[in-house]
């Protein structure tokens, strides 16, 4: 009787061990599949964001090439309106647009706010390569001048004017009101999963949870 009891107990322990092992393997496989699905979603979101901002920067470069530093408002405003229309089609919300001189100071703004004229943007890391090196750039998340609204700055150099002056055209994009934020909001990854978009400095730009 003792032998039968012992053998029965060992058999039960063996069976429990086998089923536990199989169960854990099934859970691990399901978890791995879920993680791969989430990685695929993350890559799709990242690709969408990069493509949208890349197209926006290309359009900004085309606009800046058609603007002259000493051309006056009659030269700037029609091009800005066309740029606004293009960004609207890309579902990017423009917070503000600035024209900078070669020192990085604002000499014209889209909203025409007098307080912005003379504000120095040369301290923004992404603006430095544009006004000094003549290279278009996209910043990480930063604060817009005066308002402090979280924005991403897209900057492109402007060709020299007839007087030899250089400058840059800068667009501040508010991602919170753009389709990039709306694109990730509907994504649902279960009770514990969420999506974050972070910039090159690791700062969260937008996420699926508030």
KEKE-3310 file (N, C-alpha, C; in steps of 0.2 Angstrom, whole numbers, plus 5000, padded with zeros to 4 digits):
npx = (5004:5010:5019:5012:5005:5016:5021:5010:5009:5022:5019:5009:5015:5025:5016:5010:5021:5025:5014:5014:5026:5023:5013:5019:5028:5019:5013:5024:5027:5015:5017:5029:5024:5015:5023:5031:5021:5018:5030:5030:5019:5025:5036:5029:5022:5033:5039:5029:5029:5042:5042:5032:5037:5049:5044:5038:5050:5056:5047:5048:5061:5060:5052:5060:5070:5064:5062:5068:5080:5079:5068:5056:5039:5030:5036:5037:5025:5016:5022:5023:5009:5006:5015:5008:4996:5001:5006:4995:4988:4997:4992:4998:5000:5003:5011:5018:5028:5044:5055:5072:5087:5105:5111:5102:5091:5074:5066:5054:5038:5025:5013:5014:5017:5023:5031:5039:5049:5066:5069:5080:5085:5096:5101:5095:5098:5096:5095:5107:5116:5109:5109:5122:5129:5121:5112:5098:5087:5079:5072:5072:5058:5054:5052:5042:5046:5043:5029:5030:5024:5025:5034:5040:5054:5057:5069:5076:5089:5090:5093:5106:5102:5100:5108:5117:5114:5110:5100:5087:5073:5060:5049:5038:5030:5016:5014:5005:4993:4992:4991:4999:4999:4986:4987:4992:4984:4972:4977:4978:4985:4981:4979:4990:4999:5006:5010:5023:5030:5046:5058:5075:5082:5076:5064:5047:5036:5023:5009:5000:4992:4987)
npy = (4994:5006:5007:5008:5020:5029:5028:5033:5046:5051:5049:5058:5070:5071:5072:5084:5092:5091:5096:5109:5114:5113:5122:5134:5136:5138:5150:5158:5158:5165:5177:5181:5182:5192:5203:5204:5209:5221:5227:5228:5237:5248:5251:5254:5266:5274:5275:5282:5294:5299:5300:5309:5321:5322:5325:5337:5345:5345:5352:5364:5368:5370:5381:5390:5392:5400:5412:5429:5437:5451:5454:5459:5460:5457:5448:5437:5434:5428:5415:5410:5407:5398:5388:5385:5379:5368:5361:5359:5350:5339:5337:5343:5354:5371:5380:5392:5403:5409:5421:5422:5432:5432:5431:5424:5431:5435:5442:5443:5437:5425:5427:5440:5446:5459:5458:5447:5450:5452:5443:5430:5416:5408:5401:5389:5372:5365:5375:5381:5374:5377:5392:5394:5384:5382:5371:5362:5357:5347:5349:5341:5339:5355:5371:5384:5401:5413:5409:5396:5384:5366:5361:5356:5361:5366:5370:5379:5386:5402:5408:5420:5437:5451:5461:5453:5448:5434:5421:5412:5401:5396:5384:5381:5367:5361:5346:5340:5345:5340:5327:5317:5315:5311:5299:5289:5289:5280:5268:5252:5242:5232:5230:5233:5238:5252:5265:5276:5291:5296:5309:5313:5315:5307:5312:5312:5314:5312:5301:5285:5285:5298)
npz = (5000:5004:4994:4983:4986:4986:4973:4966:4971:4966:4952:4950:4954:4944:4933:4935:4935:4921:4914:4920:4914:4901:4901:4905:4894:4884:4888:4888:4874:4869:4875:4869:4856:4857:4861:4849:4841:4846:4844:4831:4829:4835:4826:4815:4819:4822:4809:4802:4809:4807:4793:4791:4797:4789:4776:4779:4782:4770:4762:4769:4766:4752:4752:4759:4750:4740:4746:4749:4759:4760:4754:4759:4766:4756:4749:4757:4764:4754:4751:4764:4766:4757:4762:4774:4769:4764:4775:4782:4774:4777:4789:4800:4814:4814:4825:4826:4815:4811:4805:4804:4807:4802:4814:4822:4828:4829:4816:4809:4812:4810:4816:4819:4831:4840:4851:4849:4840:4838:4848:4853:4845:4844:4854:4854:4852:4840:4831:4829:4819:4808:4806:4806:4799:4788:4786:4785:4799:4812:4827:4844:4856:4862:4870:4864:4859:4871:4873:4878:4874:4871:4857:4841:4832:4815:4804:4791:4780:4773:4757:4752:4752:4741:4747:4753:4765:4776:4783:4791:4790:4801:4808:4820:4826:4833:4840:4849:4844:4832:4818:4822:4835:4836:4829:4837:4848:4847:4848:4856:4868:4877:4895:4901:4892:4882:4871:4867:4860:4858:4858:4851:4862:4872:4877:4881:4868:4864:4870:4872:4884:4895)
capx = (5000:5014:5023:5007:5004:5022:5021:5004:5011:5027:5016:5005:5020:5027:5011:5009:5027:5025:5009:5016:5031:5020:5009:5024:5030:5013:5013:5030:5026:5010:5020:5034:5020:5012:5029:5032:5015:5019:5036:5028:5016:5030:5039:5024:5021:5040:5040:5024:5031:5048:5040:5028:5042:5054:5041:5037:5056:5057:5043:5051:5067:5058:5049:5065:5074:5060:5062:5074:5080:5078:5062:5050:5033:5026:5039:5037:5018:5013:5026:5021:5002:5007:5017:5003:4992:5004:5007:4988:4987:5000:4989:5003:4997:5008:5011:5021:5033:5049:5061:5078:5093:5111:5113:5097:5086:5068:5065:5047:5034:5019:5007:5015:5017:5028:5036:5044:5054:5072:5070:5086:5084:5102:5103:5092:5104:5094:5095:5114:5118:5105:5111:5130:5132:5117:5109:5091:5087:5073:5074:5068:5053:5056:5047:5041:5048:5038:5023:5032:5021:5029:5034:5046:5056:5060:5073:5080:5093:5088:5099:5108:5098:5104:5113:5122:5111:5108:5095:5084:5065:5059:5042:5036:5025:5013:5012:4999:4987:4993:4988:5004:4997:4980:4988:4994:4979:4967:4981:4976:4989:4979:4978:4997:5003:5005:5014:5026:5034:5051:5063:5081:5084:5072:5059:5041:5032:5016:5008:4993:4989:4988)
capy = (5000:5012:5008:5011:5027:5033:5028:5037:5053:5053:5050:5065:5076:5071:5075:5091:5096:5091:5101:5116:5116:5115:5129:5140:5137:5141:5157:5162:5159:5170:5183:5183:5184:5199:5208:5205:5213:5228:5230:5230:5243:5254:5253:5258:5273:5278:5276:5287:5301:5301:5302:5316:5326:5323:5328:5344:5348:5346:5358:5370:5369:5373:5388:5395:5394:5405:5419:5433:5440:5458:5455:5462:5456:5455:5442:5432:5431:5423:5409:5407:5405:5391:5383:5383:5375:5361:5358:5357:5344:5334:5336:5346:5360:5376:5385:5399:5403:5414:5423:5424:5435:5427:5431:5420:5435:5435:5449:5443:5431:5423:5430:5447:5448:5463:5456:5442:5453:5453:5437:5427:5409:5405:5396:5382:5368:5363:5381:5383:5371:5381:5398:5394:5379:5382:5365:5361:5353:5346:5348:5337:5343:5361:5376:5389:5407:5417:5405:5390:5378:5361:5361:5354:5366:5364:5376:5379:5392:5406:5411:5427:5442:5456:5464:5449:5445:5427:5420:5405:5401:5391:5383:5378:5362:5358:5339:5339:5346:5337:5320:5312:5313:5307:5293:5284:5288:5275:5261:5249:5236:5228:5234:5236:5241:5258:5268:5283:5293:5300:5312:5310:5316:5303:5316:5310:5319:5310:5294:5283:5287:5305)
capz = (5000:5004:4988:4978:4987:4984:4965:4964:4972:4961:4946:4950:4954:4937:4928:4937:4932:4914:4912:4921:4910:4894:4902:4905:4887:4880:4890:4885:4867:4868:4877:4864:4850:4859:4861:4842:4838:4849:4841:4824:4830:4837:4820:4810:4822:4821:4802:4801:4812:4803:4786:4791:4798:4784:4771:4782:4782:4763:4760:4772:4762:4746:4753:4761:4744:4736:4750:4750:4766:4760:4749:4762:4768:4750:4746:4762:4766:4750:4752:4770:4766:4753:4766:4779:4766:4763:4782:4784:4771:4780:4796:4805:4816:4815:4831:4824:4810:4812:4800:4808:4803:4803:4821:4826:4831:4825:4812:4807:4814:4806:4820:4819:4838:4841:4857:4847:4836:4842:4852:4850:4845:4843:4860:4853:4849:4833:4826:4827:4813:4802:4805:4806:4794:4782:4786:4788:4805:4816:4834:4848:4859:4865:4871:4859:4862:4875:4875:4882:4872:4868:4850:4837:4827:4809:4802:4785:4779:4767:4752:4753:4749:4737:4751:4756:4772:4777:4788:4792:4791:4806:4809:4826:4825:4839:4839:4853:4840:4825:4818:4824:4842:4835:4826:4842:4853:4847:4849:4863:4869:4883:4901:4904:4886:4880:4866:4868:4855:4861:4853:4851:4869:4876:4880:4878:4864:4865:4872:4871:4890:4897)
cpx = (5004:5018:5018:5005:5010:5022:5016:5006:5017:5024:5012:5010:5023:5023:5010:5015:5027:5020:5011:5021:5028:5016:5013:5026:5025:5012:5018:5030:5021:5013:5025:5030:5017:5017:5031:5027:5016:5025:5034:5024:5020:5034:5035:5023:5027:5041:5035:5027:5037:5046:5036:5033:5047:5051:5040:5044:5058:5053:5045:5057:5065:5055:5055:5069:5070:5059:5068:5074:5078:5072:5056:5044:5029:5030:5038:5030:5015:5016:5023:5014:5002:5010:5012:4998:4995:5005:5000:4986:4991:4998:4994:5001:5003:5007:5013:5026:5038:5054:5067:5084:5099:5113:5108:5092:5080:5067:5058:5044:5028:5013:5008:5015:5024:5034:5041:5050:5060:5074:5075:5085:5090:5105:5100:5097:5102:5095:5102:5117:5115:5108:5119:5132:5127:5114:5102:5091:5080:5075:5070:5062:5056:5051:5047:5043:5042:5032:5024:5028:5026:5029:5040:5048:5059:5063:5076:5083:5089:5094:5100:5104:5103:5109:5118:5120:5109:5103:5092:5076:5064:5051:5042:5030:5022:5010:5006:4992:4987:4991:4993:5002:4990:4981:4989:4988:4974:4971:4980:4981:4988:4979:4985:5001:5001:5011:5017:5030:5039:5055:5070:5085:5081:5066:5052:5037:5025:5015:5001:4989:4991:4994)
cpy = (5006:5013:5011:5019:5032:5033:5033:5044:5055:5054:5057:5071:5076:5074:5082:5095:5096:5096:5108:5118:5117:5121:5135:5141:5140:5149:5161:5163:5165:5177:5186:5186:5191:5204:5209:5210:5220:5231:5232:5236:5249:5256:5256:5265:5277:5280:5282:5294:5303:5303:5308:5322:5327:5326:5336:5348:5349:5352:5364:5372:5372:5380:5392:5397:5399:5412:5422:5437:5448:5459:5458:5458:5453:5449:5436:5429:5427:5416:5406:5404:5398:5386:5380:5378:5368:5357:5356:5351:5338:5333:5338:5353:5365:5380:5392:5398:5410:5415:5425:5427:5430:5427:5426:5424:5435:5442:5449:5437:5431:5427:5438:5450:5452:5461:5450:5445:5455:5447:5433:5419:5405:5400:5390:5378:5366:5369:5383:5380:5375:5387:5399:5390:5378:5375:5365:5356:5352:5345:5343:5342:5349:5366:5382:5396:5410:5413:5399:5384:5373:5361:5358:5359:5364:5370:5374:5386:5395:5408:5418:5432:5447:5460:5460:5446:5438:5427:5413:5406:5395:5391:5379:5373:5360:5351:5337:5340:5344:5330:5315:5310:5309:5300:5288:5284:5282:5268:5258:5243:5232:5233:5237:5239:5248:5260:5275:5284:5298:5303:5310:5311:5312:5306:5314:5315:5318:5303:5292:5284:5294:5305)
cpz = (5000:4997:4982:4979:4985:4976:4963:4965:4967:4954:4945:4950:4947:4932:4929:4934:4925:4911:4914:4916:4903:4895:4901:4898:4883:4882:4888:4878:4865:4870:4872:4857:4851:4858:4854:4839:4840:4846:4834:4824:4831:4830:4815:4813:4821:4814:4800:4803:4808:4796:4786:4792:4793:4778:4773:4781:4774:4760:4763:4768:4755:4747:4755:4755:4739:4740:4750:4756:4766:4755:4752:4763:4761:4747:4751:4763:4761:4750:4759:4770:4762:4758:4772:4776:4765:4770:4784:4780:4774:4788:4802:4807:4817:4821:4829:4818:4811:4806:4804:4804:4805:4810:4825:4829:4826:4822:4809:4810:4811:4810:4820:4826:4839:4846:4854:4843:4840:4847:4849:4851:4844:4848:4859:4849:4841:4828:4824:4821:4807:4801:4804:4800:4788:4781:4789:4794:4808:4823:4838:4851:4863:4867:4866:4863:4865:4878:4879:4879:4869:4861:4847:4832:4821:4806:4796:4783:4773:4763:4754:4749:4744:4741:4754:4763:4771:4782:4788:4793:4796:4807:4815:4825:4832:4838:4843:4849:4833:4825:4820:4831:4841:4833:4832:4848:4853:4848:4856:4863:4875:4889:4903:4898:4884:4875:4868:4862:4859:4856:4854:4858:4874:4880:4877:4874:4864:4867:4872:4878:4892:4901)
residu = (UNK:UNK:UNK:UNK:UNK:UNK:UNK:UNK:UNK:UNK:UNK:UNK:UNK:UNK:UNK:UNK:UNK:UNK:UNK:UNK:UNK:UNK:UNK:UNK:UNK:UNK:UNK:UNK:UNK:UNK:UNK:UNK:UNK:UNK:UNK:UNK:UNK:UNK:UNK:UNK:UNK:UNK:UNK:UNK:UNK:UNK:UNK:UNK:UNK:UNK:UNK:UNK:UNK:UNK:UNK:UNK:UNK:UNK:UNK:UNK:UNK:UNK:UNK:UNK:UNK:UNK:UNK:UNK:UNK:UNK:UNK:UNK:UNK:UNK:UNK:UNK:UNK:UNK:UNK:UNK:UNK:UNK:UNK:UNK:UNK:UNK:UNK:UNK:UNK:UNK:UNK:UNK:UNK:UNK:UNK:UNK:UNK:UNK:UNK:UNK:UNK:UNK:UNK:UNK:UNK:UNK:UNK:UNK:UNK:UNK:UNK:UNK:UNK:UNK:UNK:UNK:UNK:UNK:UNK:UNK:UNK:UNK:UNK:UNK:UNK:UNK:UNK:UNK:UNK:UNK:UNK:UNK:UNK:UNK:UNK:UNK:UNK:UNK:UNK:UNK:UNK:UNK:UNK:UNK:UNK:UNK:UNK:UNK:UNK:UNK:UNK:UNK:UNK:UNK:UNK:UNK:UNK:UNK:UNK:UNK:UNK:UNK:UNK:UNK:UNK:UNK:UNK:UNK:UNK:UNK:UNK:UNK:UNK:UNK:UNK:UNK:UNK:UNK:UNK:UNK:UNK:UNK:UNK:UNK:UNK:UNK:UNK:UNK:UNK:UNK:UNK:UNK:UNK:UNK:UNK:UNK:UNK:UNK:UNK:UNK:UNK:UNK:UNK:UNK:UNK:UNK:UNK:UNK:UNK:UNK)
# end
